[in-house]
Amino acid sequence: RMDDEETTGVGVGGTADPGTDNATTQTGVSQEDTEMSFIAKINNAKIIYNILNGVHLKKDQAATVTIEQRGLKFTVEESKVMQGNCFLQASLFDEYHSSNRPNARDTNAEQEETVPEQFKVNLSTVLDCLNIFGGTSNFTSLQIMYNGYGSALFLLLEDNTVRTECGLRTLDADGTINFNFTGVPIPNKVIMKSECLKEALNELDWSSDVLTVLLSPDPPYFRLTTSGPSGSCQVDYPKDSEAFEGFDCTQTQAFNYKMKLLQPTAKALSMSTKTSARMNERGILNFQHLYQGDDGETSFVDFFILPLEEDAADDDDNFG
């Protein structure tokens, strides 16, 4: 397998630097002329950029890419306590083809079942390439190509008559964490307008280390609490609030989470219209953000966050 160095620009001639806004046209044999195991095309690269940016947590962010017949998934993880996923449905693209070849690492000649292609890539570099013509253009087309195990991930972008092709080296995927979120009962679930949840998070003290999330069928129903050197802050929403589009809570739960793990969720809210918040019996928190394009196509960005080990939070501290 190739090493972990990312490169941009393929072909015999020039290269393209994803860190600049200046595109360079490429020469040499185009990847379009080669049969690929995966090809996806979309007329507006900005859509893909905005969705992927929702799970971009830090510089040089590694992401596991999974190619399936039904769509393309990017997964990022942080310290084994948080996982972010964005799923780009096949219908989001103007053209989507995946051959889902048998796993090349399986030497069993009798293997007949195809498996999803999976590899790791530098998400920060992917975003730099997608933004190579600047972040304001809605007229940059994108073609994503991959040719199976050991291949680079190719991004072909075209804006008017200017075209650039980026090749990103890939790494072996070492698997992703299975939080088994649905393996235990999920007593509490709410669906909120993303704008309202964003307002609630903005009210909190982000210098605090810990956020307490309370969900209950009884008052205060939905409460976010932070406490730190500058004092404590709490935000309540009654279940009949206009912020909720759905409220289904059957059990009082209060768990603590690292505040910094909520920052990616807050970032993803800016592009979403609705957010589902669920908490299972182990206190694992799941936020799923719905992204809806102008053409009505939907995509999802979701996060799974583990509670602090000393949980659960003292219910007596959360009422009153």
Beta strands, then each sheet from edge to edge (+ up, - down):
strand 1: 38-42
strand 2: 62-68
strand 3: 71-78
strand 4: 82-89
strand 5: 95-98
strand 6: 117-122
strand 7: 140-146
strand 8: 153-159
strand 9: 162-168
strand 10: 171-172
strand 11: 188-193
strand 12: 210-215
strand 13: 222-228
strand 14: 231-237
strand 15: 244-249
strand 16: 253-258
strand 17: 274-279
strand 18: 285-292
strand 19: 298-305
sheet 1: 5+ 1- 7+ 8- 9+
sheet 2: 10+ 6- 2+ 3- 4+ 19- 18+ 17- 11+ 15-
sheet 3: 14+ 13- 12+ 16-
end
